[in-house]
Every structure is written in structure tokens, then in C-alpha cells.
Amino acid sequence: TYCVQAHTLPSARGQGEPLSGRIDPPDGATFAGVMIGEPSDRWVLASEAGYGFVVKLDELYSRNRAGKAVLNVPEGSGVLIPAPVPEAAGALLCAVSNEGKMLAFPVGELPELAKGKGNKIFGLPAGKGSGEILAAVAVVAPGQNLLVWSGDRKMTLKFAELKEYRGERAQRGAVLPRGWRKVERLEAEALATPAQG
């Protein structure tokens, strides 16, 4: 992880600036995601190998331009977009594979660590021959919807509908409906709050 103070970034009026002017990633490095928030905010970090953990944002701060090693990623695997963890009780971690299987379990079953490989989130077949990987994760609180993105299309699952995919951490999950098995990302969507007045 690399740390940049948000208030020092250029305003939206300009063209922005390359991050390489502020940090020193190794040659060929790519960025999986951007996180911003309070030091106590929690996030899920995960790899395509199906492992991950919950971490507080302040554990990811790095003082030097070379960054900080946080998530151990098995060789040949990639890093997933980090997922914010809401404060609400009863939040579910939703994980989906590139073959369209989705698993939902209480995010509290995943340990909170400062660094490492983490625990198994999703049960992928053993051996490299299967080609199945963990494609995306999101954490959904009661009262939120889960958006399942496949290309330019999105499917909205209400929190109550996630019971179809409930299981124990590290299981395989249930198959998504036909036409929604090539998932590119998951996103928690807050429901609109009624206007007060």
C-alpha cells in the first residue's frame, strides 16, 4: 500500500498528476483500488486465490515512497479491489468467483489483521488446472442492496435475497442466475433515505 494525503492532490479542474511523482512503485506495478476514510474505518483486502482479511485503514499508512507490504498474494494471483466494511451489525461479506458462484457470510467471521495472507474466504478447487479464481468481494449491511456488475449491466439483489447465497466461510457458494455468471465487480449500494421535513 501507498499513502498520499488527499488534500494535497490536484483539484478536479486540472488534468491530475501521475502518482509516480509522489510514490515509487516497482516497475510493472498496477493499482487494484483506492481507499479513503477515517483511520478507524475497516476494509476487506483479498486476493484472487480466495484469501483475505479485514484491516483498519490506519494499519495501511506508509511513511516512505516505496510503500508497505500488507497482503501476501500467492504467485500467479492478483489483488482484488478493496471493499469497505460498514459499521452496521449483521453485515455480510459477498464473494463471487469468475465462474459465477457467489457466497455470503457474516463479515465478522473474517479475522482482523495488520498484514499477511489472511484466511480462506471462498472455496476454490485445488490445483491450478481449474482456472477458477475469486473475482470480487463486497460487504453489504442490512438495508443495503448488492449490485452485481457484468459488463455494462447490473443486477440488484436486496439484502433479503442474499439468503440464497448464505453459507459458511470458505465454502463454494451458490450459482448466480443464467446470464449473470461473468461478474466483473460487486458493489454495496445504500438505499435512498427518505427526505426529512
Contact map, one row per residue, 1 for C-alpha under 8 A:
11100000000000000000000000000000000000000000000000000000000111000011110000000000000000000000000000000000000000000000000000000000000000000000000000000000000000000000000000000000000000000000000000000
11110000000000000000001000000000000000000000000000000000000111001111000000000000000000000000000000000000000000000000000000000000000000000000000000000000000000000000000000000000000000000000000000000
11111000000000000000000000000000000000000000000000000000000111100010000000000000000000000000000000000000000000000000000000000000000000000000000000000000000000000000000000000000000000000000000000000
01111101000000000000010000000000000000000000000000000000000000000000000000000000000000000000000000000000000000000000000000000000000000000000000000000000000000000000000000000000000000000000000000000
00111111100000000000000000000000000000000000000000000000000000000000000000000000000000000000000000000000000000000000000000000000000000000000000000000000000000000000000000000000000000000000000000000
00011111100000000000000000000000000100000000000000000000000000000000000000000000000000000000000000000000000000000000000000000000000000000000000000000000000000000000000000000000000000000000000000000
00001111100000000000000000000000000000000000000000000000000000000000000000000000000000000000000000000000000000000000000000000000000000000000000000000000000000000000000000000000000000000000000000000
00011111110000000000000000000000000000000000000000000000000000000000000000000000000000000000000000000000000000000000000000000000000000000000000000000000000000000000000000000000000000000000000000000
00001111111000010000000000000000000000000000000000000000000000000000000000000000000000000000000000000000000000000000000000000000000000000000000000000000000000000000000000000000000000000000000000000
00000001111101011000000000000000000000000000000000000000000000000000000000000000000000000000000000000000000000000000000000000000000000000000000000000000000000000000000000000000000000000000000000000
00000000111111010000000000000000000000000000000000000000000000000000000000000000000000000000000000000000000000000000000000000000000000000000000000000000000000000000000000000000000000000000000000000
00000000011111110000000000000000000000000000000000000000000000000000000000000000000000000000000000000000000000000000000000000000000000000000000000000000000000000000000000000000000000000000000000000
00000000001111100000000000000000000000000000000000000000000000000000000000000000000000000000000000000000000000000000000000000000000000000000000000000000000000000000000000000000000000000000000000000
00000000011111110000000000000000000000000000000000000000000000000000000000000000000000000000000000000000000000000000000000000000000000000000000000000000000000000000000000000000000000000000000000000
00000000000111111000000000000000000000000000000000000000000000000000000000000000000000000000000000000000000000000000000000000000000000000000000000000000000000000000000000000000000000000000000000000
00000000111101111100000000000000000000000000000000000000000000000000000000000000000000000000000000000000000000000000000000000000000000000000000000000000000000000000000000000000000000000000000000000
00000000010000111110100000000000000000000000000000000000000000000000000000000000000000000000000000000000000000000000000000000000000000000000000000000000000000000000000000000000000000000000000000000
00000000000000011111110000000000000000000000000000000000000000000000000000000000000000000000000000000000000000000000000000000000000000000000000000000000000000000000000000000000000000000000000000000
00000000000000001111111000000000000000000000000000000000000000000000000000000000000000000000000000000000000000000000000000000000000000000000000000000000000000000000000000000000000000000000000000000
00000000000000000111111110000000000000000000000000000000000000000000000000000000000000000000000000000000000000000000000000000000000000000000000000000000000000000000000000000000000000000000000000000
00000000000000001111111100000000000000000000000000000000000000000000000000000000000000000000000000000000000000000000000000000000000000000000000000000000000000000000000000000000000000000000000000000
00010000000000000111111100000000000000000000000000000000000000001000000000000000000000000000000000000000000000000000000000000000000000000000000000000000000000000000000000000000000000000000000000000
01000000000000000011111110000000000000000000000000000000000000011110000000000000000000000000000000000000000000000000000000000000000000000000000000000000000000000000000000000000000000000000000000000
00000000000000000001111111000000000000000000000000000000000000001110000000000000000000000000000000000000000000000000000000000000000000000000000000000000000000000000000000000000000000000000000000000
00000000000000000001001111101000000000000000000000000000000000001110000000000000000000000000000000000000000000000000000000000000000000000000000000000000000000000000000000000000000000000000000000000
00000000000000000000000111111000000000000000000000000000000000000000000000000000000000000000000000000000000000000000000000000000000000000000000000000000000000000000000000000000000000000000000000000
00000000000000000000000011111000000000000000000000000000000000000000000000000000000000000000000000000000000000000000000000000000000000000000000000000000000000000000000000000000000000000000000000000
00000000000000000000000001111100000000000000000000000000000000000000000000000000000000000000000000000000000000000000000000000000000000000000000000000000000000000000000000000000000000000000000000000
00000000000000000000000011111110000000000000000000000000000000000000000000000000000000000000000000000000000000000000000000000000000000000000000000000000000000000000000000000000000000000000000000000
00000000000000000000000000011111000000000000000000000000000000000000000000000000000000000000000000000000000000000000000000000000000000000000000000000000000000000000000000000000000000000000000000000
00000000000000000000000000001111110000000000000000000000000000000000000000000000000000000000000000000000000000000000000000000000000000000000000000000000000000000000000000000000000000000000000000000
00000000000000000000000000000111110000000000000000000000000000000000000000000011110000000000000000000000000000000000000000000000000000000000000000000000000000000000000000000000000000000000000000000
00000000000000000000000000000011111000000000000000000000000000000000000000000001110000000000000000000000000000000000000000000000000000000000000000000000000000000000000000000000000000000000000000000
00000000000000000000000000000011111100000000000000000000000000000000000000000000010000000000000000000000000000000000000000000000000000000000000000000000000000000000000000000000000000000000000000000
00000000000000000000000000000000111110000000000000000000000000000000000000000000010000000000000000000000000000000000000000000000000000000000000000000000000000000000000000000000000000000000000000000
00000100000000000000000000000000011111000000000000000000000000000000000000000000000000000000000000000000000000000000000000000000000000000000000000000000000000000000000000000000000000000000000000000
00000000000000000000000000000000001111101000000000000000100000000000000000000000000000000000000000000000000000000000000000000000000000000000000000000000000000000000000000000000000000000000000000000
00000000000000000000000000000000000111111000000000000000100000000000000000000000000000000000000000000000000000000000000000000000000000000000000000000000000000000000000000000000000000000000000000000
00000000000000000000000000000000000011111000000000000001110000000000000000000000000000000000000000000000000000000000000000000000000000000000000000000000000000000000000000000000000000000000000000000
00000000000000000000000000000000000001111100000000000001110000000000000000000000000000000000000000000000000000000000000000000000000000000000000000000000000000000000000000000000000000000000000000000
00000000000000000000000000000000000011111110000000000001100000000000000000000000000110000000000000000000000000000000000000000000000000000000000000000000000000000000000000000000000000000000000000000
00000000000000000000000000000000000000011111000000000111100000000000000000000000000111000000000000000000000000000000000000000000000000000000000000000000000000000000000000000000000000000000000000000
00000000000000000000000000000000000000001111100000000111100000000000000000000000011110000000000000000000000000000000000000000000000000000000000000000000000000000000000000000000000000000000000000000
00000000000000000000000000000000000000000111110000011110000000000000000000000000011110000000000000000000000000000000000000000000000000000000000000000000000000000000000000000000000000000000000000000
00000000000000000000000000000000000000000011111000011110000000000000001000000011111000000000000000000000000000000000000000000000000000000000000000000000000000000000000000000000000000000000000000000
00000000000000000000000000000000000000000001111101111000000000000000001000000011110000000000000000000000000000000000010000000000000000001000000000000000000000000000000000000000000000000000000000000
00000000000000000000000000000000000000000000111111110000000000000000000010001111000000000000000000000000000000000000000000000000000001000000000000000000000000000000000000000000000000000000000000000
00000000000000000000000000000000000000000000011111100000000000000000000000001111000000000000000000000000000000000000000000000000000011100000000000000000000000000000000000000000000000000000000000000
00000000000000000000000000000000000000000000001111100000000000000000000011001100000000000000000000000000000000000000000000010000000011000000000000000000000000000000000000000000000000000000000000000
00000000000000000000000000000000000000000000011111110000000000000000000000000000000000000000000000000000000000000000000111110000000011000000000000000000000000000000000000000000000000000000000000000
00000000000000000000000000000000000000000000011111111000000000000000000000000000000000000000000000000000000000000000111111000000000000000000000000000000000000000000000000000000000000000000000000000
00000000000000000000000000000000000000000001111001111100000000000000001000000000000000000000000000000000000001000000111110000000000000000000000000000000000000000000000000000000000000000000000000000
00000000000000000000000000000000000000000001110000111110000000000000000000000000000000000000000000000000000001111000111000000000000000000000000000000000000000000000000000000000000000000000000000000
00000000000000000000000000000000000000000111100000011111000000000000000000000000000000000000000000000000000001111000000000000000000000000000000000000000000000000000000000000000000000000000000000000
00000000000000000000000000000000000000000111100000001111101100000000000000000000000000000000000000000000000000011110000000000000000000000000000000000000000000000000000000000000000000000000000000000
00000000000000000000000000000000000000111110000000000111111100000000000000000000000000000000000000000000000000010100000000000000000000000000000000000000000000000000000000000000000000000000000000000
00000000000000000000000000000000000011111110000000000011111110000000000000000000000000000000000000000000000000000000000000000000000000000000000000000000000000000000000000000000000000000000000000000
00000000000000000000000000000000000000110000000000000001111110000000000000000000000000000000000000000000000000000000000000000000000000000000000000000000000000000000000000000000000000000000000000000
00000000000000000000000000000000000000000000000000000011111110000000000000000000000000000000000000000000000000000100000000000000000000000000000000000000000000000000000000000000000000000000000000000
11100000000000000000000000000000000000000000000000000011111111000001010000000000000000000000000000000000000000000100000000000000000000000000000000000000000000000000000000000000000000000000000000000
11100000000000000000000000000000000000000000000000000000111111100001000000000000000000000000000000000000000000000000000000000000000000000000000000000000000000000000000000000000000000000000000000000
11100000000000000000000000000000000000000000000000000000000111111011000000000000000000000000000000000000000000000000000000000000000000000000000000000000000000000000000000000000000000000000000000000
00100000000000000000000000000000000000000000000000000000000011111010000000000000000000000000000000000000000000000000000000000000000000000000000000000000000000000000000000000000000000000000000000000
00000000000000000000001000000000000000000000000000000000000001111110000000000000000000000000000000000000000000000000000000000000000000000000000000000000000000000000000000000000000000000000000000000
01000000000000000000011110000000000000000000000000000000000001111110000000000000000000000000000000000000000000000000000000000000000000000000000000000000000000000000000000000000000000000000000000000
01000000000000000000001110000000000000000000000000000000000000011111000000000000000000000000000000000000000000000000000000000000000000000000000000000000000000000000000000000000000000000000000000000
11100000000000000000001110000000000000000000000000000000000001111111100000000000000000000000000000000000000000000000000000000000000000000000000000000000000000000000000000000000000000000000000000000
11000000000000000000000000000000000000000000000000000000000111000111110000000000000000000000000000000000000000000000000000000000000000000000000000000000000000000000000000000000000000000000000000000
10000000000000000000000000000000000000000000000000000000000000000011111100000000000000000000000000000000000000000010000000000000000000000000000000000000000000000000000000000000000000000000000000000
10000000000000000000000000000000000000000000000000000000000100000001111100000000000000000000000000000000000000000111000000000000000000000000000000000000000000000000000000000000000000000000000000000
00000000000000000000000000000000000000000000110000010000000000000000111110000000000000000000000000000000000000000011110000000000000000000000000000000000000000000000000000000000000000000000000000000
00000000000000000000000000000000000000000000000000000000000000000000111111000000000000000000000000000000000000000011100000000000000000000000000000000000000000000000000000000000000000000000000000000
00000000000000000000000000000000000000000000001010000000000000000000001111101110000000000000000000000000000000000000100000000000000000000000000000000000000000000000000000000000000000000000000000000
00000000000000000000000000000000000000000000000010000000000000000000000111111000000000000000000000000000000000000000000000000000000000000000000000000000000000000000000000000000000000000000000000000
00000000000000000000000000000000000000000000000000000000000000000000000011111000000000000000000000000000000000000000000000000000000000000000000000000000000000000000000000000000000000000000000000000
00000000000000000000000000000000000000000000000000000000000000000000000001111100000000000000000000000000000000000000000000000000000000000000000000000000000000000000000000000000000000000000000000000
00000000000000000000000000000000000000000000001110000000000000000000000011111110000000000000000000000000000000000000000000000000000000000000000000000000000000000000000000000000000000000000000000000
00000000000000000000000000000000000000000000001110000000000000000000000010011111000000000000000000000000000000000000000000000000000000000000000000000000000000000000000000000000000000000000000000000
00000000000000000000000000000001000000000000111100000000000000000000000010001111100000000000000000000000000000000000000000000000000000000000000000000000000000000000000000000000000000000000000000000
00000000000000000000000000000001100000000000111100000000000000000000000000000111110000000000000000000000000000000000000000000000000000111000000000000000000000000000000000000000000000000000000000000
00000000000000000000000000000001100000000000110000000000000000000000000000000011111000000000000000000000000000000000000000000000000000011000000000000000000000000000000000000000000000000000000000000
00000000000000000000000000000001111000000011110000000000000000000000000000000001111100000000000000000000000000000000000000000000000000001000000000000000000000000000000000000000000000000000000000000
00000000000000000000000000000000000000000011100000000000000000000000000000000000111110000000000000000000000000000000000000000000000000001110000000000000000000000000000000000000000000000000000000000
00000000000000000000000000000000000000001111000000000000000000000000000000000000011111000000000000000000000000000000000000000000000000000110000000000000000000000000000000000000000000000000000000000
00000000000000000000000000000000000000001111000000000000000000000000000000000000001111100010000000000000000000000000000000000000000000000011000000000000000000000000000000000000000000000000000000000
00000000000000000000000000000000000000000100000000000000000000000000000000000000000111110010000000000000000000000000000000000000000000000011100000000000000000000000000000000000000000000000000000000
00000000000000000000000000000000000000000000000000000000000000000000000000000000000011111000000000000000000000000000000000000000000000000000000000000000000000000000000000000000000000000000000000000
00000000000000000000000000000000000000000000000000000000000000000000000000000000000001111110000000000000000000000000000000000000000000000000110000000000000000000000000000000000000000000000000000000
00000000000000000000000000000000000000000000000000000000000000000000000000000000000000111110000000000000000000000000000000000000000000000000110000000000000000000000000000000000000000000000000000000
00000000000000000000000000000000000000000000000000000000000000000000000000000000000000011111000000000000010000000000000000000000000000000000110000000000000000000000000000000000000000000000000000000
00000000000000000000000000000000000000000000000000000000000000000000000000000000000011011111100000000000011000000000000000000000000000000011110000000000000000000000000000000000000000000000000000000
00000000000000000000000000000000000000000000000000000000000000000000000000000000000000000111110000000001111000000000000000000000000000000011100000000000000000000000000000000000000000000000000000000
00000000000000000000000000000000000000000000000000000000000000000000000000000000000000000011111000000001111000000000000000000000000000001111000000000000000000000000000000000000000000000000000000000
00000000000000000000000000000000000000000000000000000000000000000000000000000000000000000001111100000111100000000000000000000000000000001111000000000000000000000000000000000000000000000000000000000
00000000000000000000000000000000000000000000000000000000000000000000000000000000000000000000111110000111000000000000000011000000000001111100000000000000000000000000000000000000000000000000000000000
00000000000000000000000000000000000000000000000000000000000000000000000000000000000000000000011111011110000000000000000000000000000001111000000000000000000000000000000000000000000000100000000000000
00000000000000000000000000000000000000000000000000000000000000000000000000000000000000000000001111111100000000000000000000000000000111110000000000000000000000000000000000000000000000100000000000000
00000000000000000000000000000000000000000000000000000000000000000000000000000000000000000000000111111000000000000000000000000000000111100000000000000000000000000000000000000000000011110000000000000
00000000000000000000000000000000000000000000000000000000000000000000000000000000000000000000000011111000000000000000000000000000000110000000000000000000000000000000000000000000000011000000000000000
00000000000000000000000000000000000000000000000000000000000000000000000000000000000000000000000111111100000000000000000000000000000000000000000000000000000000000000000000000011000111100000000000000
00000000000000000000000000000000000000000000000000000000000000000000000000000000000000000000000111111110000000000000000000000000000000000000000000000000000000000000000000011111000010000000000000000
00000000000000000000000000000000000000000000000000000000000000000000000000000000000000000000011110011111000000000000000000000000000000000000000000000000000000000000100000011111000000000000000000000
00000000000000000000000000000000000000000000000000000000000000000000000000000000000000000000011100001111100000000000000001000000000000000000000000000000000000000000111000111100000000000000000000000
00000000000000000000000000000000000000000000000000000000000000000000000000000000000000000001111000000111110000000000000000000000000000000000000000000000000000000110111100001000000000000000000000000
00000000000000000000000000000000000000000000000000000000000000000000000000000000000000000001110000000011111010000000000000000000000000000000000000000000000000000000011110000000000000000000000000000
00000000000000000000000000000000000000000000000000000000000000000000000000000000000000000111100000000001111110000000000000000000000000000000000000000000000000000000000000000000000000000000000000000
00000000000000000000000000000000000000000000000000000000000000000000000000000000000000000011100000000000111111000000000000000000000000000010000000000000000000000000000000000000000000000000000000000
00000000000000000000000000000000000000000000000000000000000000000000000000000000000000000000000000000000011111100000000000000000000000000000000000000000000000000000000000000000000000000000000000000
00000000000000000000000000000000000000000000000000000000000000000000000000000000000000000000000000000000111111100000000000000000000000000000000000000000000000000000000010000000000000000000000000000
00000000000000000000000000000000000000000000000000011100000000000000000000000000000000000000000000000000001111110000001010000000000000000000000000000000000000000000000010000000000000000000000000000
00000000000000000000000000000000000000000000000000001100000000000000000000000000000000000000000000000000000111111000011000000000000000000000000000000000000000000000000000000000000000000000000000000
00000000000000000000000000000000000000000000000000001111000000000000000000000000000000000000000000000000000001111100000000000000000000000000000000000000000000000000000000000000000000000000000000000
00000000000000000000000000000000000000000000000000001110000000000000000000000000000000000000000000000000000000111111010000000000000000000000000000000000000000000000000000000000000000000000000000000
00000000000000000000000000000000000000000000000000000011001100000000010000000000000000000000000000000000000000011111000000000000000000000000000000000000000000000000000000000000000000000000000000000
00000000000000000000000000000000000000000000000000000010000000000000111100000000000000000000000000000000000000001111110000000000000000000000000000000000000000000000000000000000000000000000000000000
00000000000000000000000000000000000000000000000000000000000000000000011100000000000000000000000000000000000000001111110000000000000000000000000000000000000000000000000000000000000000000000000000000
00000000000000000000000000000000000000000000000000111000000000000000001110000000000000000000000000000000000000000011111000000000000000000000000000000000000000000000000000000000000000000000000000000
00000000000000000000000000000000000000000000010000111000000000000000001000000000000000000000000000000000000000101011111100000000000000000000000000000000000000000000000000000000000000000000000000000
00000000000000000000000000000000000000000000000000111000000000000000000000000000000000000000000000000000000001100000111110000000000000000000000000000000000000000000000000000000000000000000000000000
00000000000000000000000000000000000000000000000001110000000000000000000000000000000000000000000000000000000000000000011111100000000000000000000000000000000000000000000011000000000000000000000000000
00000000000000000000000000000000000000000000000001110000000000000000000000000000000000000000001000000000000001000000001111100000000000000000000000000000000000000000000011100000000000000000000000000
00000000000000000000000000000000000000000000000001100000000000000000000000000000000000000000001000000010000000000000000111110000000001000000000000000000000000000000000011111000000000000000000000000
00000000000000000000000000000000000000000000000001000000000000000000000000000000000000000000000000000000000000000000000111111000000000000000000000000000000000000000000001110000000000000000000000000
00000000000000000000000000000000000000000000000011000000000000000000000000000000000000000000000000000000000000000000000001111100000111000000000000000000000000000000000000010000000000000000000000000
00000000000000000000000000000000000000000000000000000000000000000000000000000000000000000000000000000000000000000000000000111110010100000000000000000000000000000000000000000000000000000000000000000
00000000000000000000000000000000000000000000000000000000000000000000000000000000000000000000000000000000000000000000000000011111010000000000000000000000000000000000000000000000000000000000000000000
00000000000000000000000000000000000000000000000000000000000000000000000000000000000000000000000000000000000000000000000000001111110000000000000000000000000000000000000000000000000000000000000000000
00000000000000000000000000000000000000000000000000000000000000000000000000000000000000000000000000000000000000000000000000000111111000000000000000000000000000000000000000000000000000000000000000000
00000000000000000000000000000000000000000000000000000000000000000000000000000000000000000000000000000000000000000000000000000011111000000000000000000000000000000000000000000000000000000000000000000
00000000000000000000000000000000000000000000000000000000000000000000000000000000000000000000000000000000000000000000000000001111111100000000000000000000000000000000000000000000000000000000000000000
00000000000000000000000000000000000000000000000000000000000000000000000000000000000000000000000000000000000000000000000000000001111110000000000000000000000000000000000000000000000000000000000000000
00000000000000000000000000000000000000000000000000000000000000000000000000000000000000000000000011100000000000000000000000011000011111000000000000000000000000000000000000000000000000000000000000000
00000000000000000000000000000000000000000000000111000000000000000000000000000000000000000000000011100000000000000000000000010000001111100000000000000000000000000000000000000000000000000000000000000
00000000000000000000000000000000000000000000001111000000000000000000000000000000000000000000001111000000000000000000000001010000000111110000000000000000000000000000000000000000000000000000000000000
00000000000000000000000000000000000000000000000100000000000000000000000000000001000000000000001111000000000000000000000000000000000011111000000000000000000000000000000000000000000000111000000000000
00000000000000000000000000000000000000000000000000000000000000000000000000000001100000000000001110000000000000000000000000000000000001111100000000000000000000000000000000000000000000111100000000000
00000000000000000000000000000000000000000000010000000000000000000000000000000001111000000000111100000000000000000000000000000000000000111110000000000000000000000000000000000000000000001110000000000
00000000000000000000000000000000000000000000000000000000000000000000000000000000001100000000111000000000000000000000000000000000000000011111000001000000000000000000000000000000000000000111000000000
00000000000000000000000000000000000000000000000000000000000000000000000000000000001111000011110000000000001000000000000000000000000000001111100000000000000000000000000000000000000000000011000000000
00000000000000000000000000000000000000000000000000000000000000000000000000000000000011000011110000000000000000000000000000000000000000000111110111000000000000100000000000000000000000000001100000000
00000000000000000000000000000000000000000000000000000000000000000000000000000000000001011111000000000000000000000000000000000000000000000011111100000000000000100000000000000000000000000000000000000
00000000000000000000000000000000000000000000000000000000000000000000000000000000000000011110000000000000000000000000000000000000000000000001111100000000000000100000000000000000000000000000000000000
00000000000000000000000000000000000000000000000000000000000000000000000000000000000000000000000000000000000000000000000000000000000000000000111110000000000000100000000000000000000000000000011000000
00000000000000000000000000000000000000000000000000000000000000000000000000000000000000000000000000000000000000000000000000000000000000000001111111000000000001100000000000000000000000000001111000000
00000000000000000000000000000000000000000000000000000000000000000000000000000000000000000000000000000000000000000000000000000000000000000001001111100000000111100000000000000000000000000001111000000
00000000000000000000000000000000000000000000000000000000000000000000000000000000000000000000000000000000000000000000000000000000000000000101000111110000000111100000000000000000000000000111100000000
00000000000000000000000000000000000000000000000000000000000000000000000000000000000000000000000000000000000000000000000000000000000000000000000011111000011110000000000000000000000000000111100000000
00000000000000000000000000000000000000000000000000000000000000000000000000000000000000000000000000000000000000000000000000000000000000000000000001111100011110000000000000000000000100111110000000000
00000000000000000000000000000000000000000000000000000000000000000000000000000000000000000000000000000000000000000000000000000000000000000000000000111111111000000000000000000000000000111100000000000
00000000000000000000000000000000000000000000000000000000000000000000000000000000000000000000000000000000000000000000000000000000000000000000000000011111110000000000000000000000000111111000000000000
00000000000000000000000000000000000000000000000000000000000000000000000000000000000000000000000000000000000000000000000000000000000000000000000000001111110000000000000000000000000000110000000000000
00000000000000000000000000000000000000000000000000000000000000000000000000000000000000000000000000000000000000000000000000000000000000000000000000001111110000000000000000000000000000000000000000000
00000000000000000000000000000000000000000000000000000000000000000000000000000000000000000000000000000000000000000000000000000000000000000000000000001111111000000000000000000000000000000000000000000
00000000000000000000000000000000000000000000000000000000000000000000000000000000000000000000000000000000000000000000000000000000000000000000000000111111111100000000000000000000000000000000000000000
00000000000000000000000000000000000000000000000000000000000000000000000000000000000000000000000000000000000000000000000000000000000000000000000000111000111110000000000000000000000100000000000000000
00000000000000000000000000000000000000000000000000000000000000000000000000000000000000000000000000000000000000000000000000000000000000000000000011110000011111000000000000000000000000000000000000000
00000000000000000000000000000000000000000000000000000000000000000000000000000000000000000000000000000000000000000000000000000000000000000000000011110000001111101100000000000000000000000000000000000
00000000000000000000000000000000000000000000000000000000000000000000000000000000000000000000000000000000000000000000000000000000000000000000000111000000000111111100000000000000000000000000000000000
00000000000000000000000000000000000000000000000000000000000000000000000000000000000000000000000000000000000000000000000000000000000000000001111111000000000011111110000000000000000000000000000000000
00000000000000000000000000000000000000000000000000000000000000000000000000000000000000000000000000000000000000000000000000000000000000000000000000000000000001111110000000000000000000000000000000000
00000000000000000000000000000000000000000000000000000000000000000000000000000000000000000000000000000000000000000000000000000000000000000000000000000000000011111111000000000000000000000000000000000
00000000000000000000000000000000000000000000000000000000000000000000000000000000000000000000000000000001000000000000000000000000000000000000000000000000000011111111110000000000000000000000000000000
00000000000000000000000000000000000000000000000000000000000000000000000000000000000000000000000000000001000000000000000000000000000000000000000000000000000000111111110000000000000000000000000000000
00000000000000000000000000000000000000000000000000000000000000000000000000000000000000000000000000000000000000000000000000000000000000000000000000000000000000001111110000000100000000000000000000000
00000000000000000000000000000000000000000000000000000000000000000000000000000000000000000000000000000111000000000000000000000000000000000000000000000000000000000111111000001100000000000000000000000
00000000000000000000000000000000000000000000000000000000000000000000000000000000000000000000000000000011100000000000000000000000000000000000000000000000000000000111111100001000000000000000000000000
00000000000000000000000000000000000000000000000000000000000000000000000000000000000000000000000000000011100000000000000000000000000000000000000000000000000000000000111110101000000000000000000000000
00000000000000000000000000000000000000000000000000000000000000000000000000000000000000000000000000000001100000000000000000000000000000000000000000000000000000000000011111100000000000000000000000000
00000000000000000000000000000000000000000000000000000000000000000000000000000000000000000000000000000000100011000000000111000000000000000000000000000000000000000000001111100000000000000000000000000
00000000000000000000000000000000000000000000000000000000000000000000000000000000000000000000000000000000000000000000000111100000000000000000000000000000000000000000000111110000000000000000000000000
00000000000000000000000000000000000000000000000000000000000000000000000000000000000000000000000000000010000000000000000011100000000000000000000000000000000000000000001111111000000000000000000000000
00000000000000000000000000000000000000000000000000000000000000000000000000000000000000000000000000001110000000000000000001110000000000000000000000000000000000000000000001111100000000000000000000000
00000000000000000000000000000000000000000000000000000000000000000000000000000000000000000000000000001111000000000000000001000000000000000000000000000000000000000000111000111110000000000000000000000
00000000000000000000000000000000000000000000000000000000000000000000000000000000000000000000000000001110000000000000000000000000000000000000000000000000000000000001100000011111000000000000000000000
00000000000000000000000000000000000000000000000000000000000000000000000000000000000000000000000000011100000000000000000000000000000000000000000000000000000000000000000000001111100010000000000000000
00000000000000000000000000000000000000000000000000000000000000000000000000000000000000000000000000011100000000000000000000000000000000000000000000000000000000000000000000000111110110000000000000000
00000000000000000000000000000000000000000000000000000000000000000000000000000000000000000000000000000000000000000000000000000000000000000000000000000000000000000000000000000011111110000000000000000
00000000000000000000000000000000000000000000000000000000000000000000000000000000000000000000000000000000000000000000000000000000000000000000000000000000000000000000000000000001111110000000000000000
00000000000000000000000000000000000000000000000000000000000000000000000000000000000000000000000000000000000000000000000000000000000000000000000000000000000000000000000000000000111111000000000000000
00000000000000000000000000000000000000000000000000000000000000000000000000000000000000000000000000010000000000000000000000000000000000000000000000010100001000000000000000000001111111100000000000000
00000000000000000000000000000000000000000000000000000000000000000000000000000000000000000000000001111000000000000000000000000000000000000000000000000100000000000000000000000011111111100000000000000
00000000000000000000000000000000000000000000000000000000000000000000000000000000000000000000000001110000000000000000000000000000000000000000000000000100000000000000000000000000001111110000000000000
00000000000000000000000000000000000000000000000000000000000000000000000000000000000000000000000111010000000000000000000000000000000000110000000000011110000000000000000000000000000111111100000000000
00000000000000000000000000000000000000000000000000000000000000000000000000000000000000000000000001000000000000000000000000000000000000110000000000011110000000000000000000000000000001111100000000000
00000000000000000000000000000000000000000000000000000000000000000000000000000000000000000000000000000000000000000000000000000000000000111000000000011100000000000000000000000000000000111110000000000
00000000000000000000000000000000000000000000000000000000000000000000000000000000000000000000000000000000000000000000000000000000000000011100000001111000000000000000000000000000000000111111000000000
00000000000000000000000000000000000000000000000000000000000000000000000000000000000000000000000000000000000000000000000000000000000000001110000001110000000000000000000000000000000000001111100000000
00000000000000000000000000000000000000000000000000000000000000000000000000000000000000000000000000000000000000000000000000000000000000000111000111100000000000000000000000000000000000000111110000000
00000000000000000000000000000000000000000000000000000000000000000000000000000000000000000000000000000000000000000000000000000000000000000001000111100000000000000000000000000000000000000011111000000
00000000000000000000000000000000000000000000000000000000000000000000000000000000000000000000000000000000000000000000000000000000000000000000001110000000000000000000000000000000000000000001111100000
00000000000000000000000000000000000000000000000000000000000000000000000000000000000000000000000000000000000000000000000000000000000000000000001110000000000000000000000000000000000000000000111110000
00000000000000000000000000000000000000000000000000000000000000000000000000000000000000000000000000000000000000000000000000000000000000000000000000000000000000000000000000000000000000000000011111000
00000000000000000000000000000000000000000000000000000000000000000000000000000000000000000000000000000000000000000000000000000000000000000000000000000000000000000000000000000000000000000000001111100
00000000000000000000000000000000000000000000000000000000000000000000000000000000000000000000000000000000000000000000000000000000000000000000000000000000000000000000000000000000000000000000000111110
00000000000000000000000000000000000000000000000000000000000000000000000000000000000000000000000000000000000000000000000000000000000000000000000000000000000000000000000000000000000000000000000011111
00000000000000000000000000000000000000000000000000000000000000000000000000000000000000000000000000000000000000000000000000000000000000000000000000000000000000000000000000000000000000000000000001111
00000000000000000000000000000000000000000000000000000000000000000000000000000000000000000000000000000000000000000000000000000000000000000000000000000000000000000000000000000000000000000000000000111
